Amino acid sequence: MNNKERWSLFSEWVLANVVDLAVGTVALAVLLNLRSGQTQTVTNNSNFSLYLFALLAVLVATGLATGLAVGLGQAWVLKRYIFVQERHLPRDWVAATILGSLAAWFVGSIAGLAGGYSIGLLTGFIATVLGFGQFVGVAIGGLVVGGACAGTVIGLAQSRAFKNHSQDMLGWVWANALAGAGFTLVFGALATLATTPIWFTLVTAIGGAIYGAITGRVVLREASIIADGSKPNVNISAQFVDAESK
């Protein structure tokens, strides 16, 4: 795999994650905006169960939208460079990403709250010493823990679809955990400055670029191994075994 092909793969992967995460996060913003108009009514009626149901619906819809967008975009790139033996887009990858995204929103949200109260105490103390305030440190702790857990869940879900094309599943999970932490940290830090939809989309794109760059390193390595013939594609191996058995 020459440098031009490597750069083409890496740039396509990063671009796919930028666009897909932007689509998913903007969908979240729209859903939250629609729900905000109902929040006051729900509060006035003291119907807390209805509020929780609305929040659950937002998480599910966002998980579906983000998972579908990211899954399709990533699958398109993987089909060109890694899943080259498959005639169609790898549906297992898309399905795994959707399911992983659904679980990640719930796990990440819960872990983020827990991280804000546990690890956030440490980061809050450090932030206070540095003069940033305890709240900033607690928020950083929550964002990092929540993002890392969400990325881990997505990485684990995708690893099942990726296992036939890679032997480094642990590396893929770790890359997604790090990418998830980086995305939420950058997004959380810059989202407060996003006062318009354009700026909000730009902030999301920056976070998506970070996510794509980190996970893209693993994708690039696996594609290079397959292209260089160091490790045959699983479908080619299966064909070789079948030929030997006849």
N, C-alpha and C positions, 0 to 999 in steps of 0.2 A: 504494500500500500504506500504510494508515494505521498509527498507532502501536500500536493494539490488535493488529492483524494481525502487525506486526513483533515485538511482544513475545510473541505466541502462538507464532510460528515459532521464535524464539530459545529460549524456555523449553522447548518440545517437543524441540528438537534437543539442548539441554544435558541434559535428563532422559533422553532416549534413550541418550546416551553414558554417563551415570552408571550406568544400569541395565545396559546391555550390557557395559561394561567390568567392572562388578562381577561379573556372571555369569562372564565369561571368566577373570578373575583368581582368583575363588573356585574355579573349575574347576582352575586351575593349582595352587592350594594343596592341593586334595584329591588331585590326582595326585602332587604332591611328597610328601604325607604317606603315600600308599600306597607310593610308591617307597622312602621312607626306611626302611620296615620290611624291605626287601630289601637295603638298602645294606650292612648288616653281614655278611649271608650272602655277598654278592658279594665283599666285601673279604676275608673269611676264606678264600674259595676262590681268591682272587687272579685272578679271571676279569675282567680289566679290559675286555675286549671286550663282555662281557655288561652291564657297567655303562654303557658308552658306548651300547649298543643301548637300554637302558632310558631313558637320558637323551634319546636321539633320539626315542624313542616319546613321551616327555613333551612335548617341544617340538612335535612334529607334532600330538598330541592337543590341546594348548593352542592352537596356531595355528588349528586347525579350530574349536574351541569358541568362541574369541574372535572369529574372523572371521565365523562364522555369526551369533553374537549381535549383534555390532556392525553387520554388513551388513544384517541384517533390520530392526533398529531404525532405522538411518539411512535405509534405503530407504523405510520407512513414512512418515517425515517428508518426505522428498524427493518422494514420490508425491503428497502433499497440496499441496505448494507450488511445486515446480519441474517434476517429471516429470508434469505434470497431464494430458498428452495420452495417457499410457499407461494401458491398461485394468487392468493388473495391477501388482504390485510390480516395480520394475526389476530383473530377474534378473541383468542384466549387472553392476549395482552390487554385488549380493550375492556373485556369483561373483568379481568383482575384489577385493572386500574379503577374502574367504576366502583367495584366492591371495596377496594382499598381506600378510595376517596371517601366513601360513605362512612366507613369505620374510622378513618383518620379524623374527620371533623368532630366526631363524638369523643374519641380518645384524646385528641389534641386539646379540645376544649376543657375536658376534665383535668388532664395532666397540666395544662396551663394554669388553671386555678390552683391546683395542688402545688405546682412549682412556685407560684407567686407567694405562697405561705411557707414554703420550706426552703428551697434554694434561694427564693427571693429575700429571705432574711439575711443571708450572706451577701448577696449582691446589693441588697439595700444598705447594709452596713458599709460596704466598700464605696458605694455611690455617695453615702453621707460623708464619709471621710474625704472623698475627692471633691465634695462641695456641690454635688448634683441633686441631692435630696433623696430621702429613703424611697419615696414613691417611684422614682425613676428606676432605682435598683430592683425593686419588687417587680415592676413591669418587665424589665429586661429578663429577670429570672423566669417569669411566667411565659414570656414569648419564646425563649430558648428551649425550655423544657417542653412546652406545648408543640412547638414546631418540630423538635427532634423526635418526639413520640409519634406525631402525625406522619413524618417522613419514614420512620421505622415501619409503621403499619403498611404504608404504601409499598415500601421496598419489599416487605415480606410477601405481600399479595402478588406483586409482579414477579418475584423470584420463582414462583411456581411455573409461570409462563416462560421464564427466561432460562430455566435450569437446563434445558436441552441444548442451549447455545452458549453456555458459560459454565465454568467450574468454580468461579469465584462469587458464589451467592452471598457470602458474608460481606465481601467488598461492596456489592450492590446495595445491601441493606444499610451498611455504614455510610455509603455515599448519600443515600436518600435521607438518612437521619441528619447528617451534616447539612445537606441542602435544605431540608425542612427548617432547621434551626436558623440558617442564614436567611431564608426567605421571610420567615415571620419576624425576625429581628429587624431586618432592613425595612420591611413593609410597616411594621409597627412604629419604627422611628420616623419614617418619612410620611406616613399616612396623616399625621397631625398637621402637616404642611399642605396637604392636598385639599384645597378649598374649592376646586372646580372639578367636574368630571374628567377633563383633559389631564389635569395634574394627577388625579387619582389613577387614571389609566397608565400614566407615565411611571408612577411609583410602583404599580403592579408589574410593569414591564421590567423595571430594574430588578425587582425581586425575582421575576421569572428568569432573567439573564443569569443571576447568581445560581439559581436552582439548576438551570440547564448546563452551566459551566462546570459545576461540581459533578453532577451525574454524567455529564458528557465525557468526562475523563475515563470512566469505566466503559462506556459504550465504545469510545474510540479504541481503547485497548483490546476489547473483545473483537471488534471488527478487524483490527490490524492482525490479530492472531489468526482469524479465519482466512483473511485475504492472503497472508503469507504462508498458509498451509501448515502452520505449526500444530494446529488442532482442527481436524476436519469438522465440517458442519454435520450435525447429528443425522440429517436425512441422507447425506452422502455415505456416512458410516453404516447406516441401516441397509442401504442398497448394496454395499460391499459385503456385509454379512450374509445377506440373502443370496448373493451370487456365489459365495463360497459354499453355502449349504446345498446348492443344487448340484 
